Amino acid sequence: MNEALDIARSALATGDVPVGAIVINKDGVVIGKGSNEREANNDPTAHAEVVAIRNAAARLQNSRLDGCTLIVTLEPCAMCAGAIAQSRISHLIFGAWDEKAGAVGSVWDVLRDPRSIFKVEVTSGVLENECAALLKEFFSDK
């Protein structure tokens, strides 16, 4: 999570919301990284999770990331939860909760919905205070 926080801080340079994500393989090797790039690239789909998943899939030359773990500083939104499921990520670890748009327990629970065909293990609240503080500082400056 500390590496994801460092990546999140890099998003501040472009005015993007400071969210960072990494994908690690079964051996714990980082195979994908991403920060929010919505403002930098004028791309509404360029959330940290999607950027990290795209990088990991390109590195593996495979759209399926079975056995991989995504670590992200903020609870994923519905779009990102869908991307996590579609990429077959096995485990999601996130830091801060997103009470306005979170789709892994706050507003919705896309990944653990019993109707979902993709099963993802979820661990929440890792370095929650540090992740939340970075976001609070960013939005208080706005």
Secondary structure, DSSP 8 states (H G I E B T S, - for coil): -HHHHHHHHHGGGGT----EEEEE-TTS-EEEEEE--HHHHT-TT--HHHHHHHHHHHHHT-S--TT-EEEEEE---HHHHHHHHHHT-SEEEEEE--TTT-TBTTS-BTTT-TT-SS--EEE--TTHHHHHHHHHHHHHT-
